[in-house]
Amino acid sequence: MMDVEILSRLQFAGTIMFHYLFPPLSIGLGLQLFLCELSYYRTRNPAWEAAARFWTRVFAVNFAMGVATGIVMEFEFGTNWAAYSRFVGDVFGSALAAEGIFAFFLESGFLAVLVFGWDRVGPKMHLFSTLMVFLGSMFSAVWIVVANSWQQTPAGYHIVWQDVQGEMTPRAEVTSFWGMVLNPSSVDRLTHTLIGALVLGAFFVASVCSYYLLKNRHHEVARRCLSIALPSALLFTVLAAVTGHDSAQKLVETQPAKLAAMEAHFHTSDEPTGLTLFGWPDTENETIHFSIKLPYLLSLMVYNDPTVPVPGMDQIPEDERPPVWLPFQTFHLMVGLGTMMIGIAGLACWSWYRKTYEQKRWLLWAVVFMPLAAMTANQAGWITAEVGRQPWIVYPSVQDGVEMMGLKTADGLSESVTAQQVLSSIILFGIIYSLLFAVWVFVLNNKIQHGPESGEELTEYKRKLKADSMSEKFGQSGKSHGGDMLEEGVR
């Protein structure tokens, strides 16, 4: 017997996880692209321009995929989650409207200049357009994360009741826009999400450039980009650990059930709480098999005091407890990958400083595969956050001393959608997304295999472009002596 709630959750998880491959990469690439173009603007070195042009082509492919895959989720709010949409409509409406006004128009408005304006606008205007596209992608993430964070820690609202087809249903109505935006978890979640995207972008650039060094190609551009990407990767992986720590400390106040699930911490004790490195949680017997635990460490991380016990799952009513196995595994996977990325980035930066990076082929290959680790860590973090808040789709909260009702996931479903309809759409979207993914990999691989032009090739191309422009200006039949001289110079 198929369950419409499980199928609807699987469908939304699948579509958003596929979509989430692209926005973090766009944000991270945006910063790397801006830094390359800033270096070109300051030095006028053609190798930096070649690098910026190359990453612009890669960025455009990824941006297009992000837009195409993001539209589907908004339709799912209406088709699969109508009751949820009625409940959060005011909140999401204001956040998504802000995204459209302050982010999407900014990003898309300057995207054409970024992609097609290389030989049509001056370097200063093109650099400004690159910055605006990067900031637009960041602002877009801001409003999406704010909306999602509100579900985790609602603030700045009250509940009103409305008549829907003869039945009184609740709706969250915004009472304070900035209270909603600056809800208790939004800043921590936003910084951690954005830094995770910047980690991915830095490692992606470092991966492609390390691949070029391994294949003995595009040395000049690769070395220049690595001089930016490797320090960026080290900086942002360390910051990801810092912001992740801040987020975990906030959870003990706002979502203790999620924290207990992430650590499979079943029983509250008077003793200090240790940190489980890995294991196999057994919810039925409330234990962890094959585990290794470091004493005192969870208490220290959560409270900055190794003697304070952390509340366990037994403090949560049984009907409000989230699943344990999946958040536990994805959280530890994210932390493990993050620790590995810090180590690889540190070794790569040290080798680069010692001028031995290109001789260490094992390290080059390790960096080549780091974007997979960064993508997996981003996905694992999202799974941890979303599964860890179950069974709530919107957490209950307290506003001005008044306890506000939340909304459970099962209560957010559309009344008219059947399991068979959801299953059919899952199969259809699975086929379409598989084809889209294949196209993305094919086009991206083609651009990476082609690689950037050399500085000399780019200079020659610009000379020919200028010669052609002069020829058109003076007419093909009556070229000026200056046009002849330009053509001779190109030859």
Backbone torsions as a table, in degrees:
resi	resn	phi	psi	omega
1	MET	NA	119.2	-178.7
2	MET	-79.8	139.1	-178.5
3	ASP	-104.6	124.5	-175.2
4	VAL	-66.3	-31.6	178.6
5	GLU	-67.0	-47.8	-179.6
6	ILE	-62.5	-43.2	-179.5
7	LEU	-65.4	-40.7	179.1
8	SER	-66.1	-38.6	176.8
9	ARG	-65.9	-41.7	178.5
10	LEU	-63.7	-40.4	-179.5
11	GLN	-65.0	-46.1	-179.6
12	PHE	-66.1	-40.5	178.4
13	ALA	-61.4	-43.3	-179.3
14	GLY	-64.2	-45.1	-178.1
15	THR	-68.6	-39.3	-178.2
16	ILE	-75.4	-33.3	177.4
17	MET	-68.1	-36.8	176.2
18	PHE	-67.0	-44.9	178.2
19	HIS	-61.4	-36.2	-174.2
20	TYR	-73.1	-1.9	170.9
21	LEU	-68.9	-29.2	-166.2
22	PHE	-100.3	-47.3	-179.6
23	PRO	-58.1	-43.2	177.7
24	PRO	-60.9	-37.8	178.8
25	LEU	-68.0	-37.8	177.2
26	SER	-63.4	-43.1	179.6
27	ILE	-64.1	-47.9	-179.1
28	GLY	-65.2	-42.0	177.3
29	LEU	-65.5	-34.2	179.7
30	GLY	-58.2	-42.8	178.7
31	LEU	-66.3	-46.1	-179.7
32	GLN	-62.0	-39.5	178.5
33	LEU	-63.7	-44.4	179.4
34	PHE	-62.4	-41.4	-179.3
35	LEU	-66.6	-37.5	176.2
36	CYS	-64.0	-44.6	-178.1
37	GLU	-71.2	-33.3	175.2
38	LEU	-62.8	-39.7	177.6
39	SER	-64.1	-39.1	177.4
40	TYR	-65.9	-42.9	-178.4
41	TYR	-61.8	-36.3	-177.6
42	ARG	-80.2	-33.2	-174.1
43	THR	-106.7	-22.3	-173.8
44	ARG	58.7	24.5	177.0
45	ASN	-78.3	124.9	-176.7
46	PRO	-62.8	-23.1	178.4
47	ALA	-65.9	-37.2	176.3
48	TRP	-66.9	-38.4	177.5
49	GLU	-65.4	-40.3	177.4
50	ALA	-60.5	-40.8	178.2
51	ALA	-63.8	-45.6	-179.0
52	ALA	-63.9	-40.8	178.2
53	ARG	-63.7	-40.8	-179.7
54	PHE	-63.1	-48.7	-178.6
55	TRP	-69.7	-24.1	173.5
56	THR	-64.1	-42.2	178.5
57	ARG	-63.6	-42.4	178.7
58	VAL	-65.5	-42.3	179.4
59	PHE	-59.9	-43.2	-176.6
60	ALA	-62.0	-41.5	178.2
61	VAL	-61.6	-45.4	-177.4
62	ASN	-69.4	-39.2	179.5
63	PHE	-61.8	-42.8	179.6
64	ALA	-61.1	-40.8	178.6
65	MET	-66.5	-38.1	179.0
66	GLY	-63.1	-41.8	178.9
67	VAL	-65.8	-45.4	-176.4
68	ALA	-63.4	-38.9	-176.1
69	THR	-85.6	-15.4	-178.2
70	GLY	-81.7	-22.3	-176.4
71	ILE	-65.7	-35.1	-173.0
72	VAL	-60.2	-39.5	-174.8
73	MET	-61.7	-35.3	-179.3
74	GLU	-66.5	-34.7	176.2
75	PHE	-68.7	-33.5	-179.4
76	GLU	-65.1	-29.7	176.2
77	PHE	-57.7	-38.6	-178.6
78	GLY	-83.6	-35.7	-175.5
79	THR	-80.8	-46.8	-174.1
80	ASN	-98.9	-24.4	-169.8
81	TRP	-130.5	53.0	-176.2
82	ALA	-66.0	-42.5	-179.8
83	ALA	-64.4	-40.1	175.7
84	TYR	-62.9	-43.1	-179.2
85	SER	-62.7	-37.9	176.4
86	ARG	-64.4	-38.8	-176.5
87	PHE	-69.1	-42.1	-173.4
88	VAL	-106.4	9.3	-173.1
89	GLY	-55.5	-44.1	-179.6
90	ASP	-63.7	-41.7	-177.4
91	VAL	-68.5	-52.0	-177.6
92	PHE	-67.9	-33.3	179.7
93	GLY	-60.7	-44.4	-179.5
94	SER	-68.9	-40.5	-179.2
95	ALA	-68.1	-43.4	-179.1
96	LEU	-71.6	-32.2	174.5
97	ALA	-64.6	-41.3	177.1
98	ALA	-63.1	-38.6	177.6
99	GLU	-61.2	-45.1	-179.1
100	GLY	-63.3	-41.8	-176.1
101	ILE	-76.1	-47.7	-171.1
102	PHE	-93.4	-16.4	-173.3
103	ALA	-120.4	-59.3	-171.6
104	PHE	-65.9	-42.5	178.7
105	PHE	-64.3	-38.5	178.4
106	LEU	-63.4	-48.0	-176.5
107	GLU	-66.6	-50.6	-176.7
108	SER	-71.1	-30.7	-179.5
109	GLY	-64.2	-38.5	-178.9
110	PHE	-94.2	-7.0	-178.2
111	LEU	-63.1	-39.0	-179.9
112	ALA	-62.8	-39.3	178.0
113	VAL	-66.4	-40.0	179.1
114	LEU	-61.0	-47.4	-173.1
115	VAL	-80.7	-43.9	-171.2
116	PHE	-108.0	-0.1	-171.5
117	GLY	-97.9	9.4	-174.8
118	TRP	-55.9	-45.8	-176.7
119	ASP	-105.0	14.6	-177.0
120	ARG	-118.6	-22.5	177.3
121	VAL	-125.2	163.7	-179.5
122	GLY	-73.3	164.4	-179.0
123	PRO	-58.6	-37.0	-179.0
124	LYS	-66.6	-43.6	179.1
125	MET	-66.6	-38.1	179.9
126	HIS	-68.6	-38.2	175.8
127	LEU	-62.8	-42.1	177.8
128	PHE	-62.5	-41.0	178.7
129	SER	-63.7	-39.4	177.9
130	THR	-62.2	-42.9	178.4
131	LEU	-63.5	-41.1	-178.6
132	MET	-67.0	-38.0	177.2
133	VAL	-64.8	-42.5	178.2
134	PHE	-62.9	-47.1	179.7
135	LEU	-65.6	-35.8	177.0
136	GLY	-61.5	-42.4	178.1
137	SER	-65.2	-35.8	177.6
138	MET	-66.7	-46.3	-178.9
139	PHE	-63.8	-34.8	177.1
140	SER	-61.0	-44.4	177.8
141	ALA	-63.7	-34.9	-179.5
142	VAL	-56.3	-50.7	-173.6
143	TRP	-73.9	-33.1	176.3
144	ILE	-66.8	-44.0	-180.0
145	VAL	-67.8	-36.3	176.9
146	VAL	-60.1	-45.9	180.0
147	ALA	-62.6	-43.6	179.8
148	ASN	-68.3	-38.6	179.9
149	SER	-65.4	-33.0	178.1
150	TRP	-61.1	-35.9	177.2
151	GLN	-64.0	-33.0	-177.6
152	GLN	-79.7	-40.5	-178.2
153	THR	-137.9	76.5	-174.3
154	PRO	-62.2	144.0	177.6
155	ALA	-157.7	160.2	175.6
156	GLY	69.1	39.2	-177.7
157	TYR	-151.9	168.1	166.9
158	HIS	-140.6	170.0	-177.0
159	ILE	-100.6	129.1	171.7
160	VAL	-118.7	154.9	-178.7
161	TRP	-111.3	136.4	-179.1
162	GLN	-132.2	152.7	-179.2
163	ASP	-87.2	116.1	177.1
164	VAL	-120.0	105.6	179.8
165	GLN	54.3	45.7	176.2
166	GLY	81.0	4.3	-179.1
167	GLU	-123.3	132.3	179.6
168	MET	-77.7	121.0	-178.7
169	THR	-124.4	148.2	-177.8
170	PRO	-82.2	152.7	175.3
171	ARG	-144.2	134.2	177.0
172	ALA	-82.6	124.4	-178.4
173	GLU	-116.7	129.6	-177.2
174	VAL	-68.7	128.3	174.9
175	THR	-107.7	-21.8	178.4
176	SER	-144.0	110.7	-177.7
177	PHE	-60.6	-47.1	-178.6
178	TRP	-73.5	-26.7	172.1
179	GLY	-64.5	-39.2	176.3
180	MET	-66.6	-44.8	-178.2
181	VAL	-65.0	-46.5	-177.2
182	LEU	-95.2	47.7	176.6
183	ASN	-66.0	165.3	-169.0
184	PRO	-57.0	-23.6	-177.0
185	SER	-110.4	-4.1	-169.5
186	SER	-65.6	-42.7	-176.0
187	VAL	-67.3	-46.8	179.6
188	ASP	-62.6	-44.2	-178.5
189	ARG	-68.2	-38.0	-178.9
190	LEU	-65.9	-48.3	-179.5
191	THR	-62.5	-40.8	-179.6
192	HIS	-66.7	-39.9	179.6
193	THR	-66.6	-47.0	-178.9
194	LEU	-65.7	-40.2	179.3
195	ILE	-66.6	-36.3	174.5
196	GLY	-60.2	-37.6	176.8
197	ALA	-67.4	-40.0	179.5
198	LEU	-67.8	-33.0	173.4
199	VAL	-61.2	-46.3	-179.3
200	LEU	-61.8	-46.0	-179.6
201	GLY	-61.8	-42.7	-179.9
202	ALA	-64.4	-44.7	-179.6
203	PHE	-69.9	-31.3	178.1
204	PHE	-64.2	-47.1	178.2
205	VAL	-63.2	-45.2	179.4
206	ALA	-62.7	-35.7	179.6
207	SER	-64.3	-50.7	-178.4
208	VAL	-62.8	-42.6	-178.3
209	CYS	-69.3	-36.6	175.7
210	SER	-65.6	-36.6	175.8
211	TYR	-61.8	-41.9	177.7
212	TYR	-61.7	-41.1	178.4
213	LEU	-64.7	-39.6	177.8
214	LEU	-63.2	-36.5	-178.8
215	LYS	-91.7	5.0	177.1
216	ASN	59.6	48.1	-178.6
217	ARG	-134.5	152.2	171.5
218	HIS	49.2	46.9	-173.2
219	HIS	-60.4	-45.8	-172.9
220	GLU	-63.3	-48.8	-180.0
221	VAL	-66.5	-41.5	-178.3
222	ALA	-61.4	-44.1	-178.9
223	ARG	-64.7	-40.8	-179.6
224	ARG	-64.7	-44.0	-179.6
225	CYS	-67.0	-36.1	178.2
226	LEU	-65.5	-30.4	178.8
227	SER	-64.8	-20.1	175.4
228	ILE	-98.2	-44.8	-170.3
229	ALA	-69.0	-41.9	-176.6
230	LEU	-65.9	-48.4	175.1
231	PRO	-61.7	-35.8	177.2
232	SER	-62.0	-43.1	-179.6
233	ALA	-61.1	-43.6	179.6
234	LEU	-65.5	-45.5	-179.1
235	LEU	-59.8	-48.5	-172.4
236	PHE	-76.9	-28.6	175.4
237	THR	-67.4	-38.3	176.7
238	VAL	-66.5	-43.8	178.6
239	LEU	-64.1	-33.5	176.9
240	ALA	-61.8	-40.3	177.4
241	ALA	-64.6	-40.1	-179.6
242	VAL	-65.7	-48.0	-179.0
243	THR	-69.5	-32.8	175.0
244	GLY	-63.6	-38.9	176.9
245	HIS	-63.2	-42.8	177.8
246	ASP	-62.0	-40.7	179.3
247	SER	-63.6	-41.8	-179.8
248	ALA	-64.4	-38.1	178.6
249	GLN	-65.7	-32.8	178.5
250	LYS	-70.7	-30.5	-176.1
251	LEU	-61.5	-34.7	-176.9
252	VAL	-63.0	-23.0	177.4
253	GLU	-91.4	-42.4	-170.5
254	THR	-95.9	-36.3	-177.1
255	GLN	-141.5	68.5	-177.8
256	PRO	-61.9	-29.1	179.0
257	ALA	-65.4	-39.6	178.7
258	LYS	-65.2	-43.5	178.8
259	LEU	-60.8	-42.0	178.4
260	ALA	-63.6	-38.4	178.7
261	ALA	-68.2	-40.7	-179.0
262	MET	-62.1	-28.1	179.9
263	GLU	-109.3	5.3	-176.3
264	ALA	47.6	46.1	-177.6
265	HIS	-94.7	94.9	-171.1
266	PHE	-83.6	-38.1	-169.5
267	HIS	-119.7	129.0	174.5
268	THR	-78.0	138.6	-177.8
269	SER	-134.6	160.9	174.0
270	ASP	-77.2	-13.0	-179.4
271	GLU	-83.8	156.4	173.6
272	PRO	-58.0	151.5	-173.5
273	THR	-99.8	129.9	178.2
274	GLY	-88.1	166.1	-179.9
275	LEU	-103.5	124.9	178.3
276	THR	-84.6	122.5	-179.0
277	LEU	-76.0	-43.7	176.5
278	PHE	-162.6	167.0	-179.9
279	GLY	164.9	-173.9	-178.3
280	TRP	-126.7	96.2	-177.0
281	PRO	-62.9	139.2	176.8
282	ASP	-121.2	97.4	-175.3
283	THR	-66.1	-37.9	-176.7
284	GLU	-61.5	-42.3	-179.7
285	ASN	-97.7	-0.2	178.1
286	GLU	52.6	56.4	178.5
287	THR	-150.1	173.6	178.0
288	ILE	-124.8	120.5	178.2
289	HIS	-86.1	149.6	174.2
290	PHE	56.9	36.8	-174.2
291	SER	-98.4	154.8	169.4
292	ILE	-124.4	125.0	-175.5
293	LYS	-122.2	136.7	174.9
294	LEU	-98.3	116.9	-174.6
295	PRO	-64.1	148.7	174.8
296	TYR	71.2	-16.5	-166.0
297	LEU	-69.7	-39.8	179.9
298	LEU	-65.3	-41.1	176.0
299	SER	-59.6	-42.3	179.6
300	LEU	-65.1	-42.5	-177.0
301	MET	-69.8	-37.7	-175.6
302	VAL	-81.3	-42.7	-173.3
303	TYR	-111.4	-2.1	-171.9
304	ASN	57.9	27.2	-179.7
305	ASP	-146.9	113.9	-175.2
306	PRO	-71.3	-2.2	-175.9
307	THR	-103.7	-8.2	-175.1
308	VAL	-91.1	122.5	179.6
309	PRO	-72.0	146.6	178.9
310	VAL	-95.1	133.3	179.4
311	PRO	-63.0	142.9	-177.8
312	GLY	-102.3	-173.8	-177.9
313	MET	-67.3	-23.2	-179.7
314	ASP	-68.2	-10.2	176.5
315	GLN	-85.4	-5.3	-176.3
316	ILE	-104.8	133.6	174.8
317	PRO	-54.6	144.2	-173.6
318	GLU	-59.4	-36.1	-178.2
319	ASP	-79.6	1.4	179.0
320	GLU	-119.9	13.5	-178.6
321	ARG	-87.3	134.0	177.8
322	PRO	-79.0	165.6	169.3
323	PRO	-58.9	153.1	-176.0
324	VAL	-109.2	-45.5	-170.4
325	TRP	-58.8	-49.5	-174.6
326	LEU	-68.6	-49.5	177.0
327	PRO	-60.0	-35.8	178.2
328	PHE	-60.9	-49.0	-176.0
329	GLN	-69.7	-43.1	-178.0
330	THR	-69.3	-36.0	177.7
331	PHE	-63.7	-46.5	-179.5
332	HIS	-69.5	-31.3	174.7
333	LEU	-64.3	-44.3	179.0
334	MET	-61.0	-46.6	-179.1
335	VAL	-65.3	-42.2	179.8
336	GLY	-63.3	-44.4	178.4
337	LEU	-65.6	-39.7	177.9
338	GLY	-61.7	-42.0	177.7
339	THR	-63.5	-42.0	178.1
340	MET	-62.7	-41.5	-179.1
341	MET	-66.3	-35.8	175.0
342	ILE	-61.0	-44.3	-179.6
343	GLY	-63.4	-47.2	-179.5
344	ILE	-64.3	-43.7	179.5
345	ALA	-63.6	-39.8	178.6
346	GLY	-64.5	-44.7	178.2
347	LEU	-63.3	-41.2	-178.9
348	ALA	-64.6	-43.1	179.6
349	CYS	-65.7	-40.9	178.9
350	TRP	-63.8	-43.2	178.1
351	SER	-65.5	-37.5	177.2
352	TRP	-64.4	-42.4	178.2
353	TYR	-63.0	-38.0	179.5
354	ARG	-83.4	-0.2	179.8
355	LYS	61.1	34.4	176.8
356	THR	-117.7	6.1	-174.9
357	TYR	-60.3	-44.5	-175.1
358	GLU	-70.4	-19.0	178.8
359	GLN	-85.1	-17.1	-177.4
360	LYS	-94.9	86.1	-175.3
361	ARG	-63.9	-33.6	178.7
362	TRP	-63.2	-36.7	179.5
363	LEU	-72.4	-38.1	175.6
364	LEU	-59.6	-45.5	179.3
365	TRP	-65.7	-36.4	177.6
366	ALA	-61.6	-43.2	179.1
367	VAL	-67.1	-35.2	178.2
368	VAL	-55.3	-37.8	-175.7
369	PHE	-93.2	-0.2	-177.9
370	MET	-65.0	-31.8	176.9
371	PRO	-58.9	-31.9	176.4
372	LEU	-64.3	-40.1	177.6
373	ALA	-65.4	-41.6	-179.5
374	ALA	-66.7	-42.5	177.0
375	MET	-62.2	-43.5	-179.8
376	THR	-64.2	-40.0	178.6
377	ALA	-64.6	-40.2	176.8
378	ASN	-62.0	-45.1	179.6
379	GLN	-65.5	-42.1	-179.6
380	ALA	-63.7	-38.0	177.4
381	GLY	-63.8	-40.6	178.7
382	TRP	-65.1	-43.6	179.4
383	ILE	-60.7	-43.5	179.3
384	THR	-58.8	-45.2	-177.5
385	ALA	-66.1	-41.3	-173.1
386	GLU	-82.3	-44.1	179.1
387	VAL	-70.3	-33.3	-178.4
388	GLY	-68.2	-15.5	178.5
389	ARG	-94.4	-3.7	177.9
390	GLN	-63.4	152.7	5.7
391	PRO	-85.1	14.3	-176.8
392	TRP	-92.5	136.8	167.7
393	ILE	-95.0	-28.6	168.6
394	VAL	-133.2	120.6	-177.5
395	TYR	-67.2	144.6	168.7
396	PRO	-68.8	156.1	-177.7
397	SER	-150.1	176.4	176.7
398	VAL	-118.5	122.6	180.0
399	GLN	-119.8	116.6	179.9
400	ASP	53.6	42.5	178.2
401	GLY	80.0	-0.9	-179.6
402	VAL	-106.1	129.4	179.8
403	GLU	-77.3	121.8	-179.0
404	MET	-99.5	139.1	179.4
405	MET	-70.1	151.0	172.2
406	GLY	-103.7	-164.5	179.1
407	LEU	-137.3	122.5	177.5
408	LYS	-79.6	153.0	-176.3
409	THR	-57.5	-42.4	-178.9
410	ALA	-62.7	-26.1	-178.7
411	ASP	-87.9	-4.3	-178.2
412	GLY	-95.4	-0.2	-175.9
413	LEU	-73.0	157.2	170.8
414	SER	-73.5	140.2	-176.4
415	GLU	-74.7	-25.9	-170.1
416	SER	-100.5	-4.6	-177.1
417	VAL	-88.0	134.6	-179.6
418	THR	-101.0	161.3	179.5
419	ALA	-62.3	-37.2	-179.3
420	GLN	-63.8	-39.7	178.6
421	GLN	-64.6	-42.4	-179.9
422	VAL	-66.1	-42.9	179.8
423	LEU	-61.9	-41.9	178.9
424	SER	-61.5	-42.2	179.9
425	SER	-69.3	-32.5	176.3
426	ILE	-61.9	-45.0	179.8
427	ILE	-63.5	-44.2	-178.8
428	LEU	-64.0	-47.2	179.4
429	PHE	-66.1	-32.5	176.8
430	GLY	-60.3	-42.0	178.8
431	ILE	-67.1	-47.4	-178.2
432	ILE	-63.4	-44.5	-178.4
433	TYR	-68.0	-32.9	176.3
434	SER	-63.2	-42.0	178.1
435	LEU	-66.5	-42.8	178.3
436	LEU	-61.5	-41.6	179.8
437	PHE	-63.9	-41.7	178.3
438	ALA	-62.4	-41.6	178.5
439	VAL	-63.9	-44.1	179.9
440	TRP	-60.2	-46.9	179.8
441	VAL	-63.1	-42.1	-178.9
442	PHE	-63.1	-49.4	-178.2
443	VAL	-66.9	-42.9	-179.9
444	LEU	-63.3	-41.9	179.1
445	ASN	-63.5	-40.3	178.2
446	ASN	-60.2	-43.7	-178.6
447	LYS	-68.5	-38.8	179.2
448	ILE	-69.3	-41.8	179.1
449	GLN	-64.6	-37.0	176.8
450	HIS	-67.2	-43.4	176.4
451	GLY	75.6	178.8	179.5
452	PRO	-79.0	158.5	170.8
453	GLU	-73.0	157.9	172.1
454	SER	-76.5	164.0	177.1
455	GLY	-59.3	-37.1	179.7
456	GLU	-67.9	-42.5	178.7
457	GLU	-62.4	-39.8	-179.6
458	LEU	-68.0	-40.9	177.4
459	THR	-62.1	-42.6	178.9
460	GLU	-63.9	-40.6	178.6
461	TYR	-62.0	-42.6	-178.8
462	LYS	-68.5	-33.2	176.0
463	ARG	-65.5	-43.4	178.9
464	LYS	-65.0	-39.5	178.7
465	LEU	-61.8	-41.4	179.2
466	LYS	-67.8	-38.4	177.9
467	ALA	-63.8	-43.4	177.7
468	ASP	-61.8	-39.8	-179.9
469	SER	-64.5	-39.7	177.8
470	MET	-66.7	-38.2	178.8
471	SER	-63.3	-42.6	178.5
472	GLU	-66.6	-34.3	-176.9
473	LYS	-68.0	-41.7	-175.9
474	PHE	-96.0	-6.2	178.7
475	GLY	92.6	139.9	-176.2
476	GLN	-65.4	-36.2	-175.1
477	SER	-80.6	-25.7	-175.8
478	GLY	-124.8	59.7	-179.0
479	LYS	-63.3	145.9	175.7
480	SER	-78.8	162.9	176.5
481	HIS	-60.3	-34.0	177.9
482	GLY	-64.0	-38.9	177.4
483	GLY	-63.0	-39.2	177.7
484	ASP	-62.9	-41.5	-180.0
485	MET	-64.0	-37.4	178.4
486	LEU	-64.0	-43.3	179.2
487	GLU	-62.9	-40.1	178.5
488	GLU	-63.8	-37.6	178.2
489	GLY	-65.6	-39.4	177.8
490	VAL	-63.2	-42.7	178.8
491	ARG	-63.7	NA	NA
